[in-house]
Amino acid sequence: MERLNLEGWLPIRVWQEAGQWQVDWCWFGDTPLHQPFFREAVEDALRLPFNQAFRRKTALSTLADWQVCSPGLAPSAFIFHASRCGSTLISQMLAQLDSHIVVSEPPPLDALLRSDLPAVERRAAIKGVLSAYGQRRLGSEQRLVIKLDAWNITELPVLHECFPETPWLFVYRDPLEIAVSHLRRPGMHMVPGMIGTSGLDDELPFDSREDYIARRVGRLLASGLAQCRAFGGLAVNYSELPQAMAGRLAEFFGLDELQREQVFAAVGQHAKQPSQVFVGDSDSKRREASVLLNERIQQWALEPYKALEKMRKI
């Protein structure tokens, strides 16, 4: 096989074109991924004159070929979450460390996890895309941490087949607070049909936004509970953050004493909006919740939440 030269390039899109799967690459050079979400890092990179003049598109098999030529770091941890519950805070704290590559919700991984590719081909592509993200572009990187999209909790078994030894955690919070956040500003998975088919789908009719969002939150929590039981994930409540990054989460991520101090440099910032100071909002969200939303959360989401709390406290 001819030696590939993809140093400094990262996959930013995986899609099907005329029946063939393709990979779109973007030049990052040695620029670290410090933004809250991978898509924001891509937007910044695409503004570079080089990326406006030169683009690379390859066959899906190039992911596996590049892994053979230049094996990247294997994932050291996966972060799953129920959305709007502190997972971005965790990933941004870890992104303070030069020793960590943190990739937050990369669309190519989501596309592969939810694809209809044959199992063998899909596993090879997933391993290849994470190997590409795990390239040592600075030279100091020792660990690769991947934060997935909220709905990917239903695809965890696929990822577990690829990386059975990689530890993972599931972050969640009081479902009423999650639901209020999505009523204020709905995520893609809280808008019917926006993300396409996912494991969160059901065929039950809904009578209001409150009903739909509460049901989706309930399915996220129920899926997280089921996967934690089946595959040994670590359940983490938003209420533990950020202090847990100096305790049990520091142990989970293998942080030494100096790294524990360094990650707290991000705590004074709002995780999704780094220019703003982070302020807890649990009380205001609970006050904002309507009677209808409270009723629907009780109906759809409270039971799996209580079960996760019981598991966490054992």
Secondary structure by P-SEA (a helix, b strand, c coil): ccccccccccccbbbbcccbbbbbbbbbcccccccccaaaaaaaaaaccccccbbbbbccaaaaaaaaacccccccccccccccccaaaaaaaaacccccccccccaaaaaaaaccccaaaaaaaaaaaaaaaaccccccccbbbbbbccccccaaaaaaaacccccbbbbbccaaaaaaaaaaccccccccccccccccccccccccaaaaaaaaaaaaaaaaaaaaaacbbbbbbccccccccccaaaaaacccaaaaaaaacccccccccccbbbbbcaaaaaaaccaaaaaaaaaccaaaaaaaaaaaac
